[in-house]
C-alpha cells in the first residue's frame, strides 16, 4: 500500500500537464490543428484561437478524467507505475514520447464535448470505452494501429465486438458501424472510423 496514493497520482498528472502545455506553446498550438482547420481555411482567427484553447483544455481534462479512473483499482506501486506509464504516452510533439516514438494505438473520439479527444495506448484494451463515452458522449471513434498492416473485415469485426462489449457492460445498447470502407484490405492503411450510437439503460423508462 502506498501512503497518500491519490496525492502522488495527482502530482504525476500535474507534472504531465505542465509538460503538455509547454509542448503546445513550443509548437504554437499547431499540433492541435487536427481538431480544426488549417490556417488558410479559417474565417475568424480570434474564434479559432478560442477554439484551440478550448481544445487544449478539453484534452487535458480528458486525460485527468482517465487518471482519476485509474486510481480506483487501489493504492499499489504497480498501479502508480501504470498511471505514470499512461501519462508518459500522452504528448503533442513526437520528441516527448518515450524513445521518441508514439505508441502503436491512437484513439480519437469525435463529436462529443469537448468536440474531440485523443489518447495514445499500447493496446486497445488499455482504454475504457464505456467510461470515455460517459465523459464525452462521442459519436465517432477513429482508431489507428501501426501494428495492423491492413484492416481486414475479420480484424474490424473483432475490434467492433471488443468495443461493443466494453460499452454495453452496464446494459446500454450500442451500435457501431464502419464509417468509411476505403481502408478495408488496403496495405498501409492503419486507421478505421466507426460511427457510434448509444441507447442508454433506463432512458426510455424516464421518457
C-alpha positions as CSV (number, residue, x, y, z in Angstrom):
1,X,0.0,0.0,0.0
2,X,1.3,3.5,-0.9
3,X,0.7,6.3,1.6
4,X,-1.1,9.3,0.0
5,X,-1.5,7.4,-3.2
6,X,-4.1,9.8,-4.8
7,X,-1.8,12.8,-4.0
8,X,1.1,11.1,-5.7
9,X,-1.1,10.2,-8.7
10,X,-2.3,13.8,-8.9
11,X,1.3,15.1,-8.7
12,X,2.2,12.9,-11.7
13,X,-0.7,14.4,-13.6
14,X,0.3,17.9,-12.7
15,X,3.8,17.3,-13.9
16,X,2.5,15.8,-17.2
17,X,0.1,18.8,-17.6
18,X,3.0,21.3,-17.2
19,X,4.9,19.5,-20.0
20,X,1.9,19.2,-22.2
21,X,1.1,22.9,-22.1
22,X,4.8,23.6,-22.7
23,X,4.6,21.4,-25.9
24,X,1.5,23.3,-27.0
25,X,3.4,26.6,-26.7
26,X,6.5,25.2,-28.4
27,X,4.6,24.3,-31.5
28,X,2.5,27.4,-31.4
29,X,-0.5,25.2,-30.9
30,X,-0.1,23.8,-34.4
31,X,-0.2,20.2,-33.0
32,X,-3.9,20.8,-32.2
33,X,-4.8,21.6,-35.8
34,X,-6.0,18.1,-36.2
35,X,-9.0,19.2,-34.2
36,X,-9.9,22.1,-36.5
37,X,-8.9,23.5,-39.9
38,X,-5.6,24.8,-41.4
39,X,-4.9,28.5,-41.4
40,X,-5.9,29.0,-45.0
41,X,-9.4,27.7,-44.2
42,X,-10.1,29.9,-41.2
43,X,-12.7,32.6,-41.4
44,X,-12.3,34.0,-37.9
45,X,-8.8,34.0,-36.4
46,X,-10.0,35.2,-33.0
47,X,-12.6,32.5,-32.7
48,X,-10.0,29.9,-33.9
49,X,-7.7,30.8,-31.1
50,X,-10.5,30.4,-28.6
51,X,-11.3,27.1,-30.1
52,X,-7.7,25.9,-29.9
53,X,-7.5,27.0,-26.2
54,X,-10.7,25.1,-25.5
55,X,-9.4,22.1,-27.4
56,X,-6.2,22.1,-25.3
57,X,-8.1,22.3,-22.0
58,X,-10.6,19.7,-23.1
59,X,-7.7,17.3,-23.9
60,X,-6.1,17.9,-20.6
61,X,-9.4,17.4,-18.7
62,X,-10.0,14.1,-20.6
63,X,-6.6,12.8,-19.6
64,X,-7.2,13.9,-16.0
65,X,-10.5,12.0,-16.0
66,X,-8.8,8.8,-17.0
67,X,-6.0,9.2,-14.4
68,X,-8.8,9.6,-11.8
69,X,-10.4,6.3,-13.1
70,X,-7.0,4.6,-12.9
71,X,-6.8,5.3,-9.2
72,X,-9.8,3.1,-8.5
73,X,-8.1,-0.3,-8.5
74,X,-6.2,0.7,-5.4
75,X,-3.1,2.3,-3.9
76,X,-0.3,0.0,-5.1
77,X,3.1,0.6,-6.5
78,X,2.1,-1.3,-9.7
79,X,-1.0,1.0,-10.2
80,X,1.1,4.1,-9.7
81,X,3.5,2.8,-12.3
82,X,0.6,2.2,-14.7
83,X,-0.5,5.8,-14.3
84,X,3.0,7.1,-14.8
85,X,3.3,5.0,-17.9
86,X,-0.1,6.1,-19.3
87,X,0.9,9.8,-18.8
88,X,4.2,9.2,-20.5
89,X,2.4,8.3,-23.7
90,X,0.2,11.4,-23.9
91,X,2.1,14.1,-25.9
92,X,1.7,16.6,-28.7
93,X,5.2,16.6,-30.0
94,X,6.9,13.3,-31.1
95,X,10.2,14.1,-29.3
96,X,8.5,13.9,-26.0
97,X,7.3,10.4,-26.4
98,X,9.4,7.6,-24.7
99,X,12.2,6.7,-27.1
100,X,10.9,9.4,-29.4
101,X,8.2,7.2,-30.9
102,X,4.4,7.3,-30.5
103,X,2.6,4.2,-29.0
104,X,1.1,1.9,-31.7
105,X,-2.5,2.6,-31.0
106,X,-4.1,6.1,-31.4
107,X,-7.8,6.5,-30.4
108,X,-9.7,9.7,-31.3
109,X,-13.2,10.4,-30.1
110,X,-15.2,12.8,-32.3
111,X,-18.4,14.7,-31.9
112,X,-18.5,14.9,-28.1
113,X,-18.0,17.6,-25.5
114,X,-15.3,18.7,-26.0
115,X,-15.6,18.2,-29.7
116,X,-12.9,15.6,-29.7
117,X,-10.2,14.0,-27.6
118,X,-7.2,11.8,-28.4
119,X,-5.4,9.2,-26.4
120,X,-2.4,7.0,-27.1
121,X,-2.2,3.5,-25.8
122,X,-0.2,0.3,-26.3
123,X,-3.3,-1.9,-26.5
124,X,-6.9,-1.2,-27.4
125,X,-7.9,-2.7,-24.0
126,X,-5.9,0.0,-22.2
127,X,-8.7,2.5,-22.6
128,X,-12.2,2.1,-21.2
129,X,-14.7,3.0,-24.0
130,X,-17.7,2.9,-21.7
131,X,-16.2,5.4,-19.3
132,X,-14.9,7.5,-22.2
133,X,-18.4,7.7,-23.6
134,X,-19.9,8.7,-20.2
135,X,-17.5,11.6,-20.2
136,X,-17.5,12.7,-23.8
137,X,-20.8,11.4,-25.4
138,X,-18.9,11.0,-28.7
139,X,-20.5,9.9,-32.0
140,X,-17.4,8.6,-33.8
141,X,-14.4,6.6,-32.9
142,X,-11.2,6.7,-35.0
143,X,-8.6,4.0,-34.4
144,X,-5.1,3.9,-35.8
145,X,-3.0,0.8,-35.1
146,X,0.6,0.8,-36.5
147,X,0.9,-2.9,-35.7
148,X,-2.0,-3.7,-38.0
149,X,-0.5,-4.0,-41.5
150,X,-4.0,-3.9,-43.0
151,X,-7.6,-3.8,-41.7
152,X,-9.3,-6.9,-42.8
153,X,-13.0,-7.4,-42.3
154,X,-12.3,-10.0,-39.7
155,X,-10.0,-7.7,-37.8
156,X,-12.5,-4.9,-37.9
157,X,-15.3,-7.2,-36.7
158,X,-13.1,-8.2,-33.8
159,X,-12.4,-4.6,-32.8
160,X,-16.0,-3.6,-33.1
161,X,-17.1,-6.5,-30.9
162,X,-14.5,-5.7,-28.3
163,X,-15.6,-2.1,-28.1
164,X,-19.3,-3.0,-28.2
165,X,-18.8,-5.5,-25.3
166,X,-17.0,-2.8,-23.3
167,X,-19.6,-0.1,-23.9
168,X,-22.5,-2.5,-23.2
169,X,-21.1,-3.7,-19.9
170,X,-23.7,-1.9,-17.8
171,X,-26.6,-2.7,-20.1
172,X,-26.6,0.0,-22.7
173,X,-27.4,-0.9,-26.3
174,X,-24.6,0.2,-28.6
175,X,-24.5,0.2,-32.4
176,X,-21.1,0.6,-34.2
177,X,-20.8,0.9,-37.9
178,X,-17.8,1.4,-40.2
179,X,-18.0,5.0,-41.4
180,X,-15.5,4.6,-44.3
181,X,-14.6,1.4,-46.1
182,X,-11.7,2.7,-48.2
183,X,-9.2,1.2,-45.8
184,X,-10.5,-2.3,-45.9
185,X,-7.8,-4.8,-47.0
186,X,-5.6,-1.9,-48.2
187,X,-1.9,-2.3,-47.3
188,X,-0.5,0.6,-45.3
189,X,-3.9,1.8,-44.2
190,X,-3.8,1.9,-40.4
191,X,-7.0,3.8,-39.5
192,X,-10.6,3.0,-39.3
193,X,-13.5,5.2,-38.3
194,X,-16.6,3.9,-36.5
195,X,-20.0,5.7,-36.1
196,X,-21.3,5.1,-32.6
197,X,-24.9,5.2,-31.4
198,X,-25.8,4.5,-27.8
199,X,-29.2,3.8,-26.3
200,X,-28.6,4.3,-22.6
201,X,-30.1,2.0,-20.0
202,X,-33.3,3.4,-18.5
203,X,-33.7,6.3,-20.9
204,X,-37.0,5.0,-22.4
205,X,-38.4,4.4,-18.9
206,X,-37.8,8.0,-18.0
207,X,-39.3,9.5,-21.2
